[in-house]
Structures are given as C-alpha cells and as structure tokens.
Amino acid sequence: MLRQTMGSALLATLLATCPAFAQDAGNEAWLPSLMTQTPQEGFDLAVTIARKAVTTTQPNTDALHALRPAYAHDPDSLIEVSGVVATYFATIAEANEYWWE
C-alpha cells in the first residue's frame, strides 16, 4: 500500500510541476528549446525534463535520497515514471514534427 501511494504521489508531483519548472524567477532558462536533432536526443531530453521536475519540486537532495528506497525497487512506481517520460517524449516528438523532413 505504501509503495503504491509513494508511486502515485511521485507521479502526481511530476505531472503537477510541468509548468513550475519552466524557468526559475531571475534565472536563465535551462530549457531554451524542445528542438533536438534525433529521436535519441529527444528521449534524453524527456528524461532530463522528468528529472528536473523532481529536483525542482524537492530541491533538498537529502530528502530525495531518503525517499528513493521507497520507490526504487517498486515496479509500479518505475512504470509510472516511464509513463511520465513517455508523455514528455511525445511532446518533444511533436515539437520536432517527429523528425520528418
């Protein structure tokens, strides 16, 4: 039950923070574009966006590391995170017109 709750909480946090991590006030944008040269670069960007969402939501690395054991070995949590990356990847693919010429 705890694992399922943690996985759901992690997914909800990731999805809820999409607009929040776009740019910190007063800081230079860390994501100037969704444009990539290849699908592989697009996937890598999707993973980066997902990771950035987590670290922006919880900037305390000690807290992040303390929570990791609760979800790191939970297949449901890992599958949910994969779904978040897939959503970001679909957005990036569309922005890149699916790398069609």
Biopython code that builds the backbone (N, CA, C, O; Angstrom):
import numpy as np
from Bio.PDB.StructureBuilder import StructureBuilder

atoms = [
    (1, "MET", "N", (0.823, -1.196, 0.000)),
    (1, "MET", "CA", (0.000, 0.000, 0.000)),
    (1, "MET", "C", (0.871, 1.264, 0.000)),
    (1, "MET", "O", (0.621, 2.207, -0.751)),
    (2, "LEU", "N", (1.904, 1.259, 0.866)),
    (2, "LEU", "CA", (2.796, 2.414, 0.942)),
    (2, "LEU", "C", (3.499, 2.634, -0.391)),
    (2, "LEU", "O", (3.633, 3.772, -0.842)),
    (3, "ARG", "N", (3.947, 1.553, -1.023)),
    (3, "ARG", "CA", (4.631, 1.674, -2.312)),
    (3, "ARG", "C", (3.709, 2.264, -3.367)),
    (3, "ARG", "O", (4.118, 3.138, -4.132)),
    (4, "GLN", "N", (2.495, 1.803, -3.412)),
    (4, "GLN", "CA", (1.541, 2.314, -4.388)),
    (4, "GLN", "C", (1.249, 3.796, -4.127)),
    (4, "GLN", "O", (1.141, 4.588, -5.064)),
    (5, "THR", "N", (1.123, 4.158, -2.868)),
    (5, "THR", "CA", (0.886, 5.556, -2.514)),
    (5, "THR", "C", (2.073, 6.419, -2.896)),
    (5, "THR", "O", (1.898, 7.513, -3.433)),
    (6, "MET", "N", (3.294, 5.933, -2.620)),
    (6, "MET", "CA", (4.503, 6.684, -2.974)),
    (6, "MET", "C", (4.612, 6.857, -4.489)),
    (6, "MET", "O", (4.959, 7.931, -4.980)),
    (7, "GLY", "N", (4.310, 5.783, -5.218)),
    (7, "GLY", "CA", (4.377, 5.858, -6.679)),
    (7, "GLY", "C", (3.371, 6.852, -7.221)),
    (7, "GLY", "O", (3.684, 7.651, -8.104)),
    (8, "SER", "N", (2.170, 6.797, -6.692)),
    (8, "SER", "CA", (1.139, 7.733, -7.128)),
    (8, "SER", "C", (1.498, 9.166, -6.765)),
    (8, "SER", "O", (1.261, 10.089, -7.544)),
    (9, "ALA", "N", (2.074, 9.347, -5.573)),
    (9, "ALA", "CA", (2.489, 10.685, -5.152)),
    (9, "ALA", "C", (3.605, 11.211, -6.040)),
    (9, "ALA", "O", (3.607, 12.387, -6.404)),
    (10, "LEU", "N", (4.554, 10.348, -6.391)),
    (10, "LEU", "CA", (5.651, 10.755, -7.265)),
    (10, "LEU", "C", (5.118, 11.150, -8.638)),
    (10, "LEU", "O", (5.509, 12.180, -9.186)),
    (11, "LEU", "N", (4.237, 10.340, -9.186)),
    (11, "LEU", "CA", (3.658, 10.651, -10.492)),
    (11, "LEU", "C", (2.870, 11.953, -10.439)),
    (11, "LEU", "O", (2.999, 12.790, -11.332)),
    (12, "ALA", "N", (2.069, 12.129, -9.420)),
    (12, "ALA", "CA", (1.285, 13.355, -9.297)),
    (12, "ALA", "C", (2.191, 14.576, -9.197)),
    (12, "ALA", "O", (1.915, 15.618, -9.790)),
    (13, "THR", "N", (3.267, 14.433, -8.445)),
    (13, "THR", "CA", (4.221, 15.539, -8.306)),
    (13, "THR", "C", (4.840, 15.882, -9.645)),
    (13, "THR", "O", (4.938, 17.054, -10.009)),
    (14, "LEU", "N", (5.259, 14.865, -10.378)),
    (14, "LEU", "CA", (5.869, 15.106, -11.682)),
    (14, "LEU", "C", (4.904, 15.803, -12.634)),
    (14, "LEU", "O", (5.275, 16.767, -13.304)),
    (15, "LEU", "N", (3.695, 15.327, -12.692)),
    (15, "LEU", "CA", (2.720, 15.912, -13.610)),
    (15, "LEU", "C", (2.293, 17.315, -13.188)),
    (15, "LEU", "O", (2.051, 18.173, -14.037)),
    (16, "ALA", "N", (2.201, 17.548, -11.899)),
    (16, "ALA", "CA", (1.744, 18.848, -11.417)),
    (16, "ALA", "C", (2.787, 19.943, -11.587)),
    (16, "ALA", "O", (2.449, 21.126, -11.591)),
    (17, "THR", "N", (4.038, 19.562, -11.727)),
    (17, "THR", "CA", (5.097, 20.569, -11.767)),
    (17, "THR", "C", (5.521, 20.955, -13.173)),
    (17, "THR", "O", (6.432, 21.769, -13.324)),
    (18, "CYS", "N", (4.909, 20.415, -14.192)),
    (18, "CYS", "CA", (5.327, 20.728, -15.565)),
    (18, "CYS", "C", (5.511, 22.225, -15.790)),
    (18, "CYS", "O", (6.589, 22.631, -16.223)),
    (19, "PRO", "N", (4.520, 23.064, -15.519)),
    (19, "PRO", "CA", (4.730, 24.486, -15.749)),
    (19, "PRO", "C", (5.692, 25.123, -14.744)),
    (19, "PRO", "O", (6.357, 26.109, -15.061)),
    (20, "ALA", "N", (5.766, 24.570, -13.550)),
    (20, "ALA", "CA", (6.540, 25.193, -12.485)),
    (20, "ALA", "C", (8.034, 25.207, -12.746)),
    (20, "ALA", "O", (8.726, 26.112, -12.280)),
    (21, "PHE", "N", (8.553, 24.228, -13.478)),
    (21, "PHE", "CA", (9.996, 24.178, -13.661)),
    (21, "PHE", "C", (10.456, 24.822, -14.955)),
    (21, "PHE", "O", (11.641, 24.760, -15.284)),
    (22, "ALA", "N", (9.560, 25.429, -15.686)),
    (22, "ALA", "CA", (9.931, 26.027, -16.969)),
    (22, "ALA", "C", (11.045, 27.051, -16.820)),
    (22, "ALA", "O", (11.979, 27.065, -17.621)),
    (23, "GLN", "N", (10.962, 27.903, -15.815)),
    (23, "GLN", "CA", (12.023, 28.885, -15.591)),
    (23, "GLN", "C", (11.911, 29.425, -14.176)),
    (23, "GLN", "O", (10.846, 29.879, -13.757)),
    (24, "ASP", "N", (13.004, 29.374, -13.451)),
    (24, "ASP", "CA", (13.032, 29.958, -12.122)),
    (24, "ASP", "C", (13.091, 31.469, -12.263)),
    (24, "ASP", "O", (13.752, 31.987, -13.163)),
    (25, "ALA", "N", (12.403, 32.178, -11.377)),
    (25, "ALA", "CA", (12.396, 33.636, -11.428)),
    (25, "ALA", "C", (13.818, 34.169, -11.300)),
    (25, "ALA", "O", (14.547, 33.799, -10.380)),
    (26, "GLY", "N", (14.200, 35.024, -12.212)),
    (26, "GLY", "CA", (15.508, 35.640, -12.164)),
    (26, "GLY", "C", (16.635, 34.792, -12.706)),
    (26, "GLY", "O", (17.758, 35.283, -12.815)),
    (27, "ASN", "N", (16.389, 33.550, -13.049)),
    (27, "ASN", "CA", (17.424, 32.669, -13.577)),
    (27, "ASN", "C", (17.269, 32.509, -15.088)),
    (27, "ASN", "O", (16.179, 32.641, -15.645)),
    (28, "GLU", "N", (18.381, 32.225, -15.716)),
    (28, "GLU", "CA", (18.348, 31.952, -17.147)),
    (28, "GLU", "C", (17.602, 30.642, -17.378)),
    (28, "GLU", "O", (17.710, 29.714, -16.577)),
    (29, "ALA", "N", (16.855, 30.568, -18.460)),
    (29, "ALA", "CA", (16.089, 29.366, -18.775)),
    (29, "ALA", "C", (17.026, 28.182, -18.976)),
    (29, "ALA", "O", (18.006, 28.293, -19.713)),
    (30, "TRP", "N", (16.746, 27.067, -18.341)),
    (30, "TRP", "CA", (17.562, 25.867, -18.511)),
    (30, "TRP", "C", (17.087, 25.056, -19.710)),
    (30, "TRP", "O", (17.792, 24.158, -20.171)),
    (31, "LEU", "N", (15.902, 25.366, -20.213)),
    (31, "LEU", "CA", (15.339, 24.627, -21.342)),
    (31, "LEU", "C", (14.947, 25.620, -22.434)),
    (31, "LEU", "O", (13.776, 25.981, -22.548)),
    (32, "PRO", "N", (15.900, 26.058, -23.225)),
    (32, "PRO", "CA", (15.592, 27.074, -24.226)),
    (32, "PRO", "C", (14.758, 26.569, -25.390)),
    (32, "PRO", "O", (14.127, 27.367, -26.083)),
    (33, "SER", "N", (14.741, 25.248, -25.623)),
    (33, "SER", "CA", (14.025, 24.720, -26.778)),
    (33, "SER", "C", (13.738, 23.237, -26.594)),
    (33, "SER", "O", (14.451, 22.533, -25.879)),
    (34, "LEU", "N", (12.683, 22.779, -27.251)),
    (34, "LEU", "CA", (12.396, 21.349, -27.306)),
    (34, "LEU", "C", (12.970, 20.718, -28.578)),
    (34, "LEU", "O", (12.841, 19.511, -28.784)),
    (35, "MET", "N", (13.582, 21.506, -29.403)),
    (35, "MET", "CA", (14.110, 21.014, -30.671)),
    (35, "MET", "C", (15.359, 20.161, -30.435)),
    (35, "MET", "O", (16.267, 20.552, -29.701)),
    (36, "THR", "N", (15.384, 18.990, -31.072)),
    (36, "THR", "CA", (16.539, 18.089, -30.998)),
    (36, "THR", "C", (16.824, 17.580, -32.407)),
    (36, "THR", "O", (15.970, 17.641, -33.291)),
    (37, "GLN", "N", (18.027, 17.083, -32.593)),
    (37, "GLN", "CA", (18.432, 16.599, -33.913)),
    (37, "GLN", "C", (17.946, 15.183, -34.209)),
    (37, "GLN", "O", (17.704, 14.838, -35.366)),
    (38, "THR", "N", (17.804, 14.366, -33.175)),
    (38, "THR", "CA", (17.438, 12.960, -33.378)),
    (38, "THR", "C", (16.409, 12.523, -32.341)),
    (38, "THR", "O", (16.243, 13.179, -31.313)),
    (39, "PRO", "N", (15.719, 11.416, -32.611)),
    (39, "PRO", "CA", (14.822, 10.869, -31.596)),
    (39, "PRO", "C", (15.552, 10.501, -30.298)),
    (39, "PRO", "O", (14.999, 10.673, -29.212)),
    (40, "GLN", "N", (16.784, 9.996, -30.402)),
    (40, "GLN", "CA", (17.546, 9.661, -29.196)),
    (40, "GLN", "C", (17.776, 10.899, -28.337)),
    (40, "GLN", "O", (17.612, 10.851, -27.118)),
    (41, "GLU", "N", (18.156, 12.005, -28.970)),
    (41, "GLU", "CA", (18.325, 13.257, -28.225)),
    (41, "GLU", "C", (16.993, 13.697, -27.620)),
    (41, "GLU", "O", (16.962, 14.246, -26.518)),
    (42, "GLY", "N", (15.900, 13.458, -28.332)),
    (42, "GLY", "CA", (14.574, 13.791, -27.809)),
    (42, "GLY", "C", (14.230, 12.976, -26.572)),
    (42, "GLY", "O", (13.686, 13.504, -25.602)),
    (43, "PHE", "N", (14.549, 11.695, -26.611)),
    (43, "PHE", "CA", (14.300, 10.848, -25.449)),
    (43, "PHE", "C", (15.155, 11.291, -24.266)),
    (43, "PHE", "O", (14.674, 11.376, -23.136)),
    (44, "ASP", "N", (16.427, 11.572, -24.539)),
    (44, "ASP", "CA", (17.313, 12.045, -23.465)),
    (44, "ASP", "C", (16.783, 13.337, -22.847)),
    (44, "ASP", "O", (16.859, 13.526, -21.633)),
    (45, "LEU", "N", (16.250, 14.219, -23.684)),
    (45, "LEU", "CA", (15.665, 15.463, -23.179)),
    (45, "LEU", "C", (14.430, 15.168, -22.323)),
    (45, "LEU", "O", (14.222, 15.813, -21.295)),
    (46, "ALA", "N", (13.622, 14.212, -22.734)),
    (46, "ALA", "CA", (12.438, 13.844, -21.952)),
    (46, "ALA", "C", (12.834, 13.352, -20.561)),
    (46, "ALA", "O", (12.186, 13.698, -19.574)),
    (47, "VAL", "N", (13.891, 12.550, -20.479)),
    (47, "VAL", "CA", (14.374, 12.071, -19.176)),
    (47, "VAL", "C", (14.884, 13.248, -18.347)),
    (47, "VAL", "O", (14.624, 13.323, -17.147)),
    (48, "THR", "N", (15.604, 14.155, -18.981)),
    (48, "THR", "CA", (16.117, 15.332, -18.281)),
    (48, "THR", "C", (14.973, 16.179, -17.719)),
    (48, "THR", "O", (15.046, 16.651, -16.584)),
    (49, "ILE", "N", (13.929, 16.367, -18.506)),
    (49, "ILE", "CA", (12.779, 17.145, -18.048)),
    (49, "ILE", "C", (12.128, 16.468, -16.839)),
    (49, "ILE", "O", (11.786, 17.134, -15.862)),
    (50, "ALA", "N", (11.959, 15.159, -16.905)),
    (50, "ALA", "CA", (11.357, 14.435, -15.784)),
    (50, "ALA", "C", (12.207, 14.570, -14.521)),
    (50, "ALA", "O", (11.681, 14.787, -13.430)),
    (51, "ARG", "N", (13.515, 14.442, -14.678)),
    (51, "ARG", "CA", (14.411, 14.583, -13.521)),
    (51, "ARG", "C", (14.376, 16.011, -12.978)),
    (51, "ARG", "O", (14.380, 16.215, -11.764)),
    (52, "LYS", "N", (14.343, 16.986, -13.864)),
    (52, "LYS", "CA", (14.299, 18.390, -13.446)),
    (52, "LYS", "C", (13.009, 18.679, -12.674)),
    (52, "LYS", "O", (13.013, 19.438, -11.705)),
    (53, "ALA", "N", (11.914, 18.069, -13.110)),
    (53, "ALA", "CA", (10.640, 18.259, -12.405)),
    (53, "ALA", "C", (10.750, 17.786, -10.962)),
    (53, "ALA", "O", (10.239, 18.437, -10.051)),
    (54, "VAL", "N", (11.413, 16.659, -10.755)),
    (54, "VAL", "CA", (11.552, 16.114, -9.409)),
    (54, "VAL", "C", (12.451, 17.007, -8.564)),
    (54, "VAL", "O", (12.103, 17.333, -7.430)),
    (55, "THR", "N", (13.606, 17.408, -9.102)),
    (55, "THR", "CA", (14.533, 18.215, -8.299)),
    (55, "THR", "C", (14.026, 19.635, -8.066)),
    (55, "THR", "O", (14.411, 20.279, -7.089)),
    (56, "THR", "N", (13.178, 20.120, -8.946)),
    (56, "THR", "CA", (12.573, 21.433, -8.723)),
    (56, "THR", "C", (11.504, 21.352, -7.639)),
    (56, "THR", "O", (11.375, 22.248, -6.805)),
    (57, "THR", "N", (10.747, 20.269, -7.668)),
    (57, "THR", "CA", (9.703, 20.077, -6.669)),
    (57, "THR", "C", (10.288, 19.838, -5.285)),
    (57, "THR", "O", (9.764, 20.329, -4.285)),
    (58, "GLN", "N", (11.384, 19.074, -5.235)),
    (58, "GLN", "CA", (12.045, 18.781, -3.962)),
    (58, "GLN", "C", (13.530, 19.106, -4.107)),
    (58, "GLN", "O", (14.328, 18.227, -4.429)),
    (59, "PRO", "N", (13.903, 20.366, -3.870)),
    (59, "PRO", "CA", (15.298, 20.759, -4.057)),
    (59, "PRO", "C", (16.251, 20.208, -2.989)),
    (59, "PRO", "O", (17.468, 20.259, -3.163)),
    (60, "ASN", "N", (15.714, 19.692, -1.905)),
    (60, "ASN", "CA", (16.540, 19.135, -0.837)),
    (60, "ASN", "C", (16.989, 17.729, -1.237)),
    (60, "ASN", "O", (16.200, 16.785, -1.191)),
    (61, "THR", "N", (18.261, 17.593, -1.630)),
    (61, "THR", "CA", (18.751, 16.296, -2.103)),
    (61, "THR", "C", (18.740, 15.241, -1.002)),
    (61, "THR", "O", (18.571, 14.056, -1.289)),
    (62, "ASP", "N", (18.913, 15.649, 0.238)),
    (62, "ASP", "CA", (18.840, 14.665, 1.331)),
    (62, "ASP", "C", (17.446, 14.050, 1.404)),
    (62, "ASP", "O", (17.304, 12.843, 1.601)),
    (63, "ALA", "N", (16.432, 14.870, 1.249)),
    (63, "ALA", "CA", (15.057, 14.359, 1.259)),
    (63, "ALA", "C", (14.813, 13.444, 0.060)),
    (63, "ALA", "O", (14.180, 12.397, 0.194)),
    (64, "LEU", "N", (15.315, 13.838, -1.111)),
    (64, "LEU", "CA", (15.167, 12.992, -2.301)),
    (64, "LEU", "C", (15.801, 11.625, -2.082)),
    (64, "LEU", "O", (15.197, 10.595, -2.383)),
    (65, "HIS", "N", (17.012, 11.623, -1.560)),
    (65, "HIS", "CA", (17.711, 10.363, -1.335)),
    (65, "HIS", "C", (17.044, 9.530, -0.245)),
    (65, "HIS", "O", (17.085, 8.301, -0.297)),
    (66, "ALA", "N", (16.437, 10.178, 0.731)),
    (66, "ALA", "CA", (15.733, 9.452, 1.789)),
    (66, "ALA", "C", (14.491, 8.746, 1.244)),
    (66, "ALA", "O", (14.133, 7.667, 1.714)),
    (67, "LEU", "N", (13.837, 9.353, 0.256)),
    (67, "LEU", "CA", (12.628, 8.756, -0.321)),
    (67, "LEU", "C", (12.933, 7.668, -1.349)),
    (67, "LEU", "O", (12.094, 6.807, -1.615)),
    (68, "ARG", "N", (14.125, 7.707, -1.920)),
    (68, "ARG", "CA", (14.457, 6.790, -3.012)),
    (68, "ARG", "C", (14.211, 5.317, -2.683)),
    (68, "ARG", "O", (13.654, 4.611, -3.523)),
    (69, "PRO", "N", (14.595, 4.818, -1.510)),
    (69, "PRO", "CA", (14.358, 3.386, -1.233)),
    (69, "PRO", "C", (12.881, 2.990, -1.293)),
    (69, "PRO", "O", (12.552, 1.837, -1.572)),
    (70, "ALA", "N", (12.005, 3.943, -1.033)),
    (70, "ALA", "CA", (10.573, 3.640, -1.043)),
    (70, "ALA", "C", (10.041, 3.362, -2.447)),
    (70, "ALA", "O", (9.048, 2.649, -2.596)),
    (71, "TYR", "N", (10.677, 3.905, -3.467)),
    (71, "TYR", "CA", (10.168, 3.699, -4.819)),
    (71, "TYR", "C", (11.160, 3.053, -5.785)),
    (71, "TYR", "O", (10.765, 2.621, -6.868)),
    (72, "ALA", "N", (12.415, 2.981, -5.424)),
    (72, "ALA", "CA", (13.445, 2.496, -6.350)),
    (72, "ALA", "C", (13.263, 1.036, -6.758)),
    (72, "ALA", "O", (13.653, 0.645, -7.858)),
    (73, "HIS", "N", (12.680, 0.243, -5.890)),
    (73, "HIS", "CA", (12.516, -1.174, -6.177)),
    (73, "HIS", "C", (11.048, -1.548, -6.374)),
    (73, "HIS", "O", (10.695, -2.727, -6.356)),
    (74, "ASP", "N", (10.215, -0.561, -6.557)),
    (74, "ASP", "CA", (8.784, -0.784, -6.750)),
    (74, "ASP", "C", (8.474, -0.730, -8.236)),
    (74, "ASP", "O", (8.523, 0.348, -8.829)),
    (75, "PRO", "N", (8.156, -1.862, -8.856)),
    (75, "PRO", "CA", (7.911, -1.863, -10.300)),
    (75, "PRO", "C", (6.794, -0.908, -10.725)),
    (75, "PRO", "O", (6.880, -0.298, -11.790)),
    (76, "ASP", "N", (5.762, -0.774, -9.917)),
    (76, "ASP", "CA", (4.671, 0.128, -10.281)),
    (76, "ASP", "C", (5.140, 1.578, -10.342)),
    (76, "ASP", "O", (4.759, 2.319, -11.248)),
    (77, "SER", "N", (5.962, 1.980, -9.384)),
    (77, "SER", "CA", (6.493, 3.351, -9.395)),
    (77, "SER", "C", (7.367, 3.582, -10.612)),
    (77, "SER", "O", (7.275, 4.624, -11.261)),
    (78, "LEU", "N", (8.214, 2.615, -10.922)),
    (78, "LEU", "CA", (9.103, 2.761, -12.076)),
    (78, "LEU", "C", (8.312, 2.823, -13.380)),
    (78, "LEU", "O", (8.659, 3.586, -14.281)),
    (79, "ILE", "N", (7.260, 2.029, -13.483)),
    (79, "ILE", "CA", (6.415, 2.059, -14.677)),
    (79, "ILE", "C", (5.713, 3.413, -14.782)),
    (79, "ILE", "O", (5.602, 3.964, -15.877)),
    (80, "GLU", "N", (5.241, 3.953, -13.662)),
    (80, "GLU", "CA", (4.587, 5.259, -13.676)),
    (80, "GLU", "C", (5.545, 6.357, -14.134)),
    (80, "GLU", "O", (5.159, 7.240, -14.899)),
    (81, "VAL", "N", (6.789, 6.301, -13.669)),
    (81, "VAL", "CA", (7.780, 7.290, -14.094)),
    (81, "VAL", "C", (8.051, 7.144, -15.589)),
    (81, "VAL", "O", (8.209, 8.140, -16.294)),
    (82, "SER", "N", (8.103, 5.911, -16.067)),
    (82, "SER", "CA", (8.289, 5.688, -17.505)),
    (82, "SER", "C", (7.156, 6.331, -18.300)),
    (82, "SER", "O", (7.380, 6.857, -19.391)),
    (83, "GLY", "N", (5.958, 6.289, -17.762)),
    (83, "GLY", "CA", (4.820, 6.927, -18.423)),
    (83, "GLY", "C", (4.977, 8.436, -18.498)),
    (83, "GLY", "O", (4.596, 9.052, -19.493)),
    (84, "VAL", "N", (5.535, 9.035, -17.452)),
    (84, "VAL", "CA", (5.782, 10.474, -17.454)),
    (84, "VAL", "C", (6.808, 10.815, -18.533)),
    (84, "VAL", "O", (6.619, 11.760, -19.298)),
    (85, "VAL", "N", (7.890, 10.046, -18.593)),
    (85, "VAL", "CA", (8.912, 10.279, -19.625)),
    (85, "VAL", "C", (8.298, 10.113, -21.004)),
    (85, "VAL", "O", (8.597, 10.891, -21.910)),
    (86, "ALA", "N", (7.447, 9.112, -21.178)),
    (86, "ALA", "CA", (6.799, 8.893, -22.474)),
    (86, "ALA", "C", (5.937, 10.090, -22.872)),
    (86, "ALA", "O", (5.894, 10.459, -24.046)),
    (87, "THR", "N", (5.261, 10.690, -21.918)),
    (87, "THR", "CA", (4.448, 11.878, -22.206)),
    (87, "THR", "C", (5.327, 13.039, -22.648)),
    (87, "THR", "O", (5.016, 13.724, -23.621)),
    (88, "TYR", "N", (6.420, 13.257, -21.935)),
    (88, "TYR", "CA", (7.353, 14.314, -22.342)),
    (88, "TYR", "C", (7.940, 14.011, -23.718)),
    (88, "TYR", "O", (8.072, 14.910, -24.549)),
    (89, "PHE", "N", (8.290, 12.752, -23.962)),
    (89, "PHE", "CA", (8.879, 12.374, -25.240)),
    (89, "PHE", "C", (7.882, 12.617, -26.379)),
    (89, "PHE", "O", (8.270, 13.084, -27.450)),
    (90, "ALA", "N", (6.615, 12.306, -26.156)),
    (90, "ALA", "CA", (5.596, 12.556, -27.178)),
    (90, "ALA", "C", (5.494, 14.048, -27.489)),
    (90, "ALA", "O", (5.344, 14.432, -28.649)),
    (91, "THR", "N", (5.573, 14.881, -26.467)),
    (91, "THR", "CA", (5.539, 16.336, -26.667)),
    (91, "THR", "C", (6.742, 16.799, -27.475)),
    (91, "THR", "O", (6.607, 17.608, -28.393)),
    (92, "ILE", "N", (7.910, 16.287, -27.134)),
    (92, "ILE", "CA", (9.143, 16.653, -27.847)),
    (92, "ILE", "C", (9.083, 16.158, -29.286)),
    (92, "ILE", "O", (9.485, 16.872, -30.205)),
    (93, "ALA", "N", (8.589, 14.953, -29.488)),
    (93, "ALA", "CA", (8.469, 14.405, -30.846)),
    (93, "ALA", "C", (7.552, 15.274, -31.697)),
    (93, "ALA", "O", (7.847, 15.543, -32.862)),
    (94, "GLU", "N", (6.454, 15.707, -31.119)),
    (94, "GLU", "CA", (5.530, 16.564, -31.866)),
    (94, "GLU", "C", (6.177, 17.915, -32.178)),
    (94, "GLU", "O", (6.009, 18.449, -33.274)),
    (95, "ALA", "N", (6.910, 18.459, -31.220)),
    (95, "ALA", "CA", (7.597, 19.738, -31.450)),
    (95, "ALA", "C", (8.618, 19.624, -32.572)),
    (95, "ALA", "O", (8.879, 20.594, -33.284)),
    (96, "ASN", "N", (9.189, 18.443, -32.724)),
    (96, "ASN", "CA", (10.189, 18.200, -33.761)),
    (96, "ASN", "C", (9.567, 17.607, -35.023)),
    (96, "ASN", "O", (10.265, 17.090, -35.895)),
    (97, "GLU", "N", (8.254, 17.695, -35.096)),
    (97, "GLU", "CA", (7.500, 17.129, -36.216)),
    (97, "GLU", "C", (7.924, 15.692, -36.478)),
    (97, "GLU", "O", (8.056, 15.258, -37.623)),
    (98, "TYR", "N", (8.133, 14.966, -35.380)),
    (98, "TYR", "CA", (8.511, 13.559, -35.408)),
    (98, "TYR", "C", (9.759, 13.317, -36.248)),
    (98, "TYR", "O", (9.938, 12.232, -36.802)),
    (99, "TRP", "N", (10.618, 14.324, -36.341)),
    (99, "TRP", "CA", (11.896, 14.258, -37.043)),
    (99, "TRP", "C", (11.721, 13.935, -38.529)),
    (99, "TRP", "O", (12.608, 13.367, -39.166)),
    (100, "TRP", "N", (10.546, 14.315, -39.067)),
    (100, "TRP", "CA", (10.316, 14.126, -40.507)),
    (100, "TRP", "C", (10.856, 15.319, -41.249)),
    (100, "TRP", "O", (10.889, 16.434, -40.729)),
    (101, "GLU", "N", (11.270, 15.076, -42.445)),
    (101, "GLU", "CA", (11.803, 16.171, -43.259)),
    (101, "GLU", "C", (10.835, 16.535, -44.345)),
    (101, "GLU", "O", (11.105, 17.439, -45.136)),
]
sb = StructureBuilder()
sb.init_structure("model")
sb.init_model(0)
sb.init_chain("A")
sb.init_seg("    ")
for serial, (resi, resn, name, xyz) in enumerate(atoms, 1):
    if name == "N":
        sb.init_residue(resn, " ", resi, " ")
    sb.init_atom(name, np.array(xyz, "f"), 0.0, 1.0, " ", f" {name:<3s}", serial, name[0])
structure = sb.get_structure()
